[in-house]
Amino acid sequence: MRRVGIRPFLCHAARFASVRQYFRSPGDGRLRPQIPAAVLLRALLVTRLLRGESFLAVEAWVRSPARRGMGVRQSFGDDALAYFTERLEVERLRSGIAGVVKQAKRNKAFQDSRWIGLSLDGTGAGRSEKNRCAGCRPVRNDKKEIVGHHHKFAMISVVGTGLSLPLDVEPYGPGDSEYAAGQRLLRRAAQNLGPRFSDYVVADGEFATAPFLHVVGDAGLRAVSRLKGNLPELYQAAQRRFACKPPDRKFRDDSDRVEIWDADDFDPWEGLRWQTVRVVRYRQHKRDGTVFEAYWLTDFSKSEVGSQALYHMAKSRWEIENQGFNDGKNRYGMEHICHHQPNSLLVNWLIIALTLTLERLYRCRYLHRGRHPLLKPVELFRLLLLSLMQSQDSS
């Protein structure tokens, strides 16, 4: 296996042109910086890779003998990071992450995938007791009493390729919603990725509205959205149609048995400019007897995408939950507030997205070449820590 460590990881990250360009010119808004922006960014990236949640964790690493192994020559405190992230431009960081994903596609990271999807969803993070900024939103208990505040944001990720790559984040503003933030996020991601990068957008039922589906179509993409009770006429028509007929297709998904119903001649609802709506219903039978059922709508025709492929597109919607939010919160500090200031919070979430994307490309593509086994995330984490220990011993 190729040598694993912090420095090899940073060298691999520098192979992406957008990362090199971003570290050279990240949009540093400080007036008279004493510490180069590239040093601060490298320390942030490495600390997130090592699953440190706070700016204090960054300070602890750069003040330790491990600083040399991180490629950082000078120490600094958490206040320097707070001042830096408050003034750092976010659009260049977003473009840098998109550049990594585009270069990964050119390097055939998705060559085994017929379809490339984008999934978006919203979540809450960064909880605090008091309302401390314009982005804070109240958290209420069952009695509708305010018991705290948190921040909410939408995230978009590349899915359906066997390699989930978080791409961008959009916070909710005052009076904002997941629905509005998701539309802004999709428009920007489509522009940053360029035409013909991906094939479809998969989203939950909240996004099954004519305006959002039109945004998807205007971006040159197909939509795959959950069908629920928010579209009662279409939902009930699909239930009636599929209840009285046998499944159109049966197949195995690993150890699960899947039945699928598929019809592409449902009438569009008022305001939707599609000619027809295709609806798919699947029933997934688990080995323990549990049955999961869901309805999905799409503008893919049957000649473009078969029922089984559409089933897998729908299932790719869960990647942003499991490999986006769950990994980001449980391993990389997405839940933690490093510095309670809107721009600093956004920079932190975007740095985590960049870390997740670079880590997965490094672990699943670069280190997995040839016959080398695929490292689990925790195995890579241990090897990275070991490399820092060895760098301390050598110094």
C-alpha positions as CSV (number, residue, x, y, z in Angstrom):
1,M,0.0,0.0,0.0
2,R,1.1,3.6,-0.6
3,R,2.5,5.4,2.4
4,V,-0.3,6.8,4.6
5,G,0.1,9.9,6.6
6,I,-0.7,13.6,7.0
7,R,1.9,14.8,4.6
8,P,1.0,12.3,1.9
9,F,-2.6,13.3,2.4
10,L,-1.7,17.0,1.9
11,C,0.3,16.1,-1.2
12,H,-2.7,14.3,-2.6
13,A,-4.9,17.2,-1.8
14,A,-2.5,19.5,-3.7
15,R,-2.9,17.4,-6.8
16,F,-6.3,19.1,-7.2
17,A,-5.8,22.4,-9.1
18,S,-8.7,24.1,-7.3
19,V,-7.2,23.2,-3.9
20,R,-3.8,24.7,-4.9
21,Q,-5.4,27.8,-6.2
22,Y,-7.6,28.2,-3.2
23,F,-4.8,27.9,-0.7
24,R,-2.8,30.5,-2.7
25,S,-5.7,33.0,-2.8
26,P,-8.6,32.1,-0.5
27,G,-10.0,35.6,-0.2
28,D,-8.4,36.6,3.1
29,G,-10.2,39.6,4.4
30,R,-7.7,40.4,7.2
31,L,-6.2,43.9,7.0
32,R,-2.6,43.2,8.2
33,P,-2.3,39.4,8.5
34,Q,0.7,38.1,10.6
35,I,0.0,34.4,9.9
36,P,-0.4,33.3,6.2
37,A,-3.9,32.2,5.3
38,A,-2.5,28.9,3.9
39,V,-1.1,28.0,7.3
40,L,-4.4,28.5,9.0
41,L,-6.3,26.6,6.3
42,R,-3.9,23.7,6.4
43,A,-4.2,23.5,10.2
44,L,-8.1,23.6,10.0
45,L,-8.1,20.9,7.3
46,V,-5.8,18.6,9.2
47,T,-7.6,19.1,12.5
48,R,-10.9,18.2,10.9
49,L,-9.3,15.2,9.3
50,L,-8.1,14.1,12.8
51,R,-11.6,14.6,14.1
52,G,-10.9,17.7,16.2
53,E,-14.1,19.7,16.7
54,S,-13.0,23.1,18.0
55,F,-10.6,25.9,17.3
56,L,-9.0,25.0,20.7
57,A,-8.3,21.6,19.2
58,V,-6.5,23.3,16.3
59,E,-4.5,25.4,18.8
60,A,-3.5,22.3,20.8
61,W,-2.2,20.5,17.6
62,V,-0.2,23.5,16.4
63,R,1.3,24.1,19.8
64,S,2.4,20.4,20.1
65,P,5.5,18.7,18.7
66,A,3.1,17.2,16.0
67,R,3.0,20.7,14.3
68,R,5.9,19.7,12.1
69,G,4.1,16.6,10.8
70,M,1.2,18.8,9.9
71,G,3.3,21.0,7.7
72,V,2.7,24.0,10.0
73,R,5.8,25.9,11.1
74,Q,4.3,28.4,13.5
75,S,1.9,28.2,16.3
76,F,-1.2,30.4,16.9
77,G,-4.3,30.5,19.1
78,D,-8.0,30.0,18.6
79,D,-8.6,33.7,18.6
80,A,-6.5,34.0,15.4
81,L,-8.8,31.4,13.8
82,A,-11.9,33.2,14.9
83,Y,-10.6,36.5,13.4
84,F,-9.6,34.7,10.2
85,T,-12.8,32.8,9.6
86,E,-15.0,35.9,10.3
87,R,-13.3,37.6,7.3
88,L,-12.7,34.7,4.9
89,E,-14.6,34.8,1.6
90,V,-16.8,31.7,1.2
91,E,-17.5,31.7,-2.6
92,R,-13.8,30.9,-3.3
93,L,-14.1,28.0,-0.9
94,R,-17.3,26.8,-2.6
95,S,-15.6,27.0,-6.0
96,G,-12.6,25.1,-4.6
97,I,-14.7,22.2,-3.4
98,A,-16.6,22.0,-6.7
99,G,-13.3,22.0,-8.5
100,V,-12.2,18.9,-6.5
101,V,-15.3,17.1,-7.5
102,K,-15.0,18.0,-11.2
103,Q,-11.4,16.9,-11.3
104,A,-12.3,13.7,-9.6
105,K,-14.8,13.0,-12.4
106,R,-12.1,13.8,-15.0
107,N,-9.8,11.3,-13.2
108,K,-12.5,8.6,-13.6
109,A,-13.4,8.4,-10.0
110,F,-17.0,7.6,-11.1
111,Q,-16.2,5.5,-14.1
112,D,-18.1,2.4,-12.7
113,S,-21.3,4.5,-12.4
114,R,-23.8,4.8,-15.2
115,W,-25.6,7.7,-13.4
116,I,-24.3,10.5,-11.2
117,G,-26.8,12.1,-8.8
118,L,-27.0,15.1,-6.5
119,S,-28.9,14.8,-3.2
120,L,-29.8,17.7,-1.0
121,D,-31.4,18.0,2.4
122,G,-31.5,20.2,5.5
123,T,-30.4,19.7,9.1
124,G,-30.0,21.5,12.4
125,A,-26.6,22.0,14.1
126,G,-24.7,24.3,16.4
127,R,-27.0,24.4,19.4
128,S,-26.7,27.2,22.0
129,E,-28.8,28.3,25.0
130,K,-29.2,31.9,23.9
131,N,-30.0,33.7,20.7
132,R,-26.6,35.0,19.7
133,C,-26.8,35.8,16.0
134,A,-29.3,36.4,13.2
135,G,-28.9,32.8,12.1
136,C,-30.1,31.3,15.5
137,R,-33.5,29.6,15.3
138,P,-35.5,28.6,18.4
139,V,-35.8,25.0,19.5
140,R,-39.1,24.2,21.1
141,N,-40.3,21.3,23.2
142,D,-43.6,19.5,23.1
143,K,-45.2,22.4,24.9
144,K,-44.0,24.9,22.3
145,E,-41.6,26.4,24.9
146,I,-38.2,27.7,23.7
147,V,-35.6,25.5,25.2
148,G,-32.6,26.7,23.2
149,H,-31.4,27.8,19.8
150,H,-29.6,26.2,16.9
151,H,-28.6,26.8,13.3
152,K,-30.1,25.1,10.2
153,F,-28.6,24.6,6.8
154,A,-29.1,22.6,3.6
155,M,-26.3,20.6,2.1
156,I,-25.8,19.1,-1.4
157,S,-23.7,16.0,-2.2
158,V,-22.7,13.8,-5.1
159,V,-24.5,10.5,-4.7
160,G,-25.2,7.3,-6.6
161,T,-21.6,6.6,-7.5
162,G,-20.4,4.5,-4.5
163,L,-18.6,7.7,-3.4
164,S,-20.6,10.3,-1.5
165,L,-18.9,13.7,-1.8
166,P,-20.4,16.7,0.1
167,L,-20.2,19.7,-2.2
168,D,-21.8,22.8,-0.7
169,V,-23.7,24.2,2.2
170,E,-26.4,26.9,2.4
171,P,-27.6,28.3,5.8
172,Y,-31.1,29.3,6.5
173,G,-31.5,33.1,6.9
174,P,-34.1,34.8,9.1
175,G,-37.5,33.7,8.1
176,D,-36.0,31.2,5.7
177,S,-36.8,27.6,5.0
178,E,-35.2,24.3,3.8
179,Y,-37.2,24.6,0.6
180,A,-35.9,28.1,-0.2
181,A,-32.3,27.3,0.8
182,G,-32.4,24.1,-1.2
183,Q,-33.3,26.0,-4.4
184,R,-30.5,28.5,-3.9
185,L,-28.1,25.7,-3.2
186,L,-29.1,23.7,-6.3
187,R,-28.8,26.7,-8.6
188,R,-25.3,27.5,-7.3
189,A,-24.1,23.9,-7.3
190,A,-25.3,23.4,-10.9
191,Q,-23.5,26.6,-11.9
192,N,-20.2,25.6,-10.1
193,L,-20.2,22.1,-11.5
194,G,-21.2,23.1,-15.0
195,P,-23.4,21.4,-17.6
196,R,-23.4,17.6,-18.0
197,F,-21.6,16.9,-14.7
198,S,-24.6,15.0,-13.2
199,D,-27.8,13.4,-14.4
200,Y,-30.4,13.7,-11.7
201,V,-31.4,15.4,-8.4
202,V,-32.9,13.2,-5.6
203,A,-34.8,14.8,-2.8
204,D,-37.4,14.2,-0.1
205,G,-41.1,14.9,-0.6
206,E,-40.9,18.5,0.7
207,F,-39.2,19.4,-2.6
208,A,-41.9,17.7,-4.8
209,T,-43.3,21.1,-5.9
210,A,-43.6,22.6,-9.3
211,P,-41.1,25.5,-8.7
212,F,-38.4,23.2,-7.4
213,L,-38.9,20.6,-10.1
214,H,-38.6,23.5,-12.6
215,V,-35.3,24.6,-11.1
216,V,-34.1,21.1,-11.6
217,G,-35.2,21.1,-15.2
218,D,-33.7,24.5,-15.9
219,A,-30.4,23.1,-14.6
220,G,-30.5,20.4,-17.3
221,L,-31.2,17.6,-14.7
222,R,-33.9,15.1,-14.1
223,A,-35.8,14.9,-10.8
224,V,-36.4,12.0,-8.5
225,S,-38.5,13.0,-5.6
226,R,-40.4,11.3,-2.8
227,L,-44.2,11.2,-3.3
228,K,-46.1,11.8,-0.1
229,G,-49.4,13.2,1.1
230,N,-48.4,16.8,0.1
231,L,-49.6,15.8,-3.4
232,P,-52.8,14.1,-2.3
233,E,-54.5,13.6,-5.7
234,L,-51.4,12.1,-7.4
235,Y,-50.6,10.0,-4.3
236,Q,-54.1,8.6,-4.0
237,A,-54.2,7.9,-7.8
238,A,-51.0,6.0,-7.6
239,Q,-52.2,4.0,-4.5
240,R,-55.4,3.0,-6.3
241,R,-53.6,2.1,-9.5
242,F,-50.9,-0.1,-7.9
243,A,-53.1,-1.7,-5.3
244,C,-55.0,-3.8,-7.9
245,K,-52.1,-5.1,-10.0
246,P,-49.1,-7.3,-9.5
247,P,-45.6,-5.8,-9.4
248,D,-44.0,-5.0,-12.7
249,R,-40.5,-6.2,-11.5
250,K,-39.0,-8.3,-8.8
251,F,-35.3,-8.4,-8.0
252,R,-32.8,-8.9,-5.2
253,D,-31.0,-6.0,-3.5
254,D,-28.2,-7.9,-1.6
255,S,-30.2,-10.0,0.9
256,D,-33.5,-8.0,0.4
257,R,-36.3,-8.9,-1.9
258,V,-37.7,-5.9,-3.8
259,E,-41.1,-5.6,-5.6
260,I,-41.6,-2.6,-7.8
261,W,-44.6,-1.0,-9.6
262,D,-44.0,1.5,-12.4
263,A,-46.3,3.7,-14.5
264,D,-45.4,6.8,-16.5
265,D,-48.8,8.1,-17.6
266,F,-50.0,10.1,-14.6
267,D,-51.4,13.6,-15.2
268,P,-49.3,16.5,-13.9
269,W,-50.8,18.7,-11.2
270,E,-51.6,22.3,-11.9
271,G,-48.6,24.5,-12.4
272,L,-46.2,21.6,-13.3
273,R,-45.0,21.9,-16.9
274,W,-44.2,18.2,-17.3
275,Q,-46.3,16.4,-20.0
276,T,-46.7,13.3,-17.8
277,V,-45.5,12.2,-14.4
278,R,-43.9,8.8,-13.8
279,V,-44.5,7.2,-10.4
280,V,-42.7,4.2,-8.9
281,R,-43.7,2.3,-5.9
282,Y,-41.4,-0.2,-4.3
283,R,-41.7,-2.7,-1.4
284,Q,-38.5,-3.8,0.2
285,H,-38.7,-7.0,2.2
286,K,-35.9,-7.4,4.8
287,R,-34.7,-10.8,6.0
288,D,-36.2,-10.2,9.4
289,G,-39.7,-9.7,7.9
290,T,-39.7,-5.9,8.0
291,V,-41.2,-4.3,4.9
292,F,-40.5,-0.8,3.7
293,E,-42.7,0.9,1.1
294,A,-42.3,4.2,-0.7
295,Y,-43.6,6.1,-3.7
296,W,-41.4,8.3,-5.9
297,L,-42.0,10.5,-8.8
298,T,-39.7,11.5,-11.7
299,D,-39.6,12.9,-15.2
300,F,-37.2,10.1,-16.4
301,S,-39.0,8.1,-19.1
302,K,-39.0,4.3,-19.1
303,S,-36.8,4.3,-22.2
304,E,-34.1,6.4,-20.4
305,V,-34.1,4.6,-17.0
306,G,-35.4,1.2,-16.0
307,S,-37.3,0.4,-12.8
308,Q,-34.4,-1.1,-11.0
309,A,-32.1,1.8,-11.8
310,L,-34.7,4.2,-10.7
311,Y,-35.0,2.3,-7.4
312,H,-31.3,2.7,-6.8
313,M,-31.5,6.4,-7.6
314,A,-34.3,6.8,-5.0
315,K,-32.2,4.9,-2.4
316,S,-29.2,7.2,-3.0
317,R,-31.2,9.9,-1.3
318,W,-30.2,8.4,2.1
319,E,-26.5,8.9,1.3
320,I,-26.6,12.5,2.4
321,E,-28.2,11.5,5.7
322,N,-25.8,8.6,6.5
323,Q,-22.6,9.7,4.9
324,G,-23.2,13.5,5.0
325,F,-24.9,14.6,8.2
326,N,-24.2,11.6,10.3
327,D,-20.5,11.4,9.5
328,G,-20.2,15.2,9.6
329,K,-21.8,15.5,13.1
330,N,-20.4,12.3,14.7
331,R,-16.9,12.4,13.4
332,Y,-16.0,15.8,12.1
333,G,-17.6,18.3,14.4
334,M,-20.4,19.7,12.3
335,E,-22.6,20.0,15.4
336,H,-20.0,22.1,17.3
337,I,-19.9,25.9,17.3
338,C,-16.3,26.9,17.0
339,H,-17.0,30.6,16.9
340,H,-20.6,32.0,17.0
341,Q,-20.5,34.3,14.0
342,P,-22.4,33.6,10.8
343,N,-19.4,33.7,8.3
344,S,-17.2,31.7,10.7
345,L,-19.9,29.0,11.1
346,L,-20.4,28.7,7.3
347,V,-16.6,28.5,6.7
348,N,-16.4,25.7,9.3
349,W,-19.2,23.7,7.6
350,L,-17.6,24.2,4.2
351,I,-14.2,23.1,5.6
352,I,-15.8,19.9,6.9
353,A,-17.4,19.3,3.5
354,L,-14.0,19.7,1.8
355,T,-12.4,17.4,4.4
356,L,-15.0,14.7,3.8
357,T,-14.6,14.9,0.1
358,L,-10.8,14.8,0.1
359,E,-10.7,12.0,2.7
360,R,-12.9,9.8,0.6
361,L,-11.1,10.4,-2.6
362,Y,-7.8,9.7,-0.8
363,R,-9.0,6.6,1.0
364,C,-11.4,5.1,-1.6
365,R,-9.6,5.9,-4.8
366,Y,-5.9,6.8,-4.3
367,L,-5.1,4.3,-1.6
368,H,-7.4,1.6,-3.0
369,R,-5.7,1.4,-6.4
370,G,-4.8,-2.1,-7.7
371,R,-5.4,-4.9,-5.3
372,H,-5.0,-2.9,-2.1
373,P,-7.9,-3.4,0.4
374,L,-10.3,-0.5,1.0
375,L,-9.5,1.1,4.3
376,K,-12.3,1.8,6.7
377,P,-12.5,5.4,7.9
378,V,-11.4,4.5,11.4
379,E,-8.4,2.6,10.0
380,L,-7.3,5.6,8.1
381,F,-7.8,7.8,11.2
382,R,-5.5,5.5,13.2
383,L,-2.8,5.5,10.5
384,L,-2.9,9.3,10.3
385,L,-2.4,9.6,14.1
386,L,0.4,7.1,13.9
387,S,2.1,9.1,11.2
388,L,2.1,12.2,13.5
389,M,3.6,10.1,16.4
390,Q,6.3,9.0,14.1
391,S,7.0,12.5,13.0
392,Q,7.4,13.6,16.7
393,D,9.9,10.7,17.3
394,S,12.0,11.6,14.3
395,S,12.2,15.3,15.4
